[in-house]
Amino acid sequence: MRAMLWFSSPVPVKTKQIGVTRMVSNVDAAAEELLTWENHGPKWRAAVDACIAAAEGTGTIENARKAFLAAAKANGMLSGGSA
């Protein structure tokens, strides 16, 4: 079993429940969250690829976080201000 790949700080994303925010704090949670989104544009794809790379050890956790944050912004899923 591999170690959890934690983000430097969590990324707050909207959920289907009004007023409920999910704090995504690691690569696995980000990948899981991405699979629930309906829009699969280029930033979404880049985030998926970055999460896979981080999980495989060929990419960094910080790159996965940055890509996930960009995808959340592009898909209107970022909750609150910038993360």
Residue pairs with C-beta under 8 A, 6 or more apart in sequence:
2 55
4 26
4 28
5 26
5 27
5 28
5 54
5 55
5 61
5 64
6 25
6 26
6 61
7 24
7 25
7 26
7 27
7 30
7 61
7 62
7 64
7 65
8 61
8 62
8 65
9 83
10 23
10 24
10 25
10 83
11 23
11 24
11 25
11 30
11 65
11 68
11 69
11 72
11 78
11 83
12 21
12 22
12 23
12 24
12 78
12 79
12 80
12 83
13 21
13 22
13 24
13 33
13 72
13 77
13 78
13 79
14 20
14 21
14 22
14 76
14 77
14 78
14 79
15 21
15 22
21 79
21 80
22 33
22 79
24 30
24 33
24 68
27 51
27 54
27 55
27 61
27 64
28 55
30 47
30 51
30 64
30 65
30 68
31 48
31 51
31 52
31 55
33 68
34 44
34 47
34 48
34 51
34 68
34 71
37 44
37 71
37 75
37 77
39 75
41 74
41 75
43 67
43 70
43 71
43 73
43 74
43 75
44 71
44 74
44 75
46 67
46 70
46 71
47 64
47 67
47 68
47 70
47 71
49 67
50 59
50 63
50 64
50 66
50 67
50 68
51 64
51 67
51 68
52 59
53 59
53 63
53 64
54 60
54 61
54 63
54 64
69 78
69 83
71 77
72 78
72 83
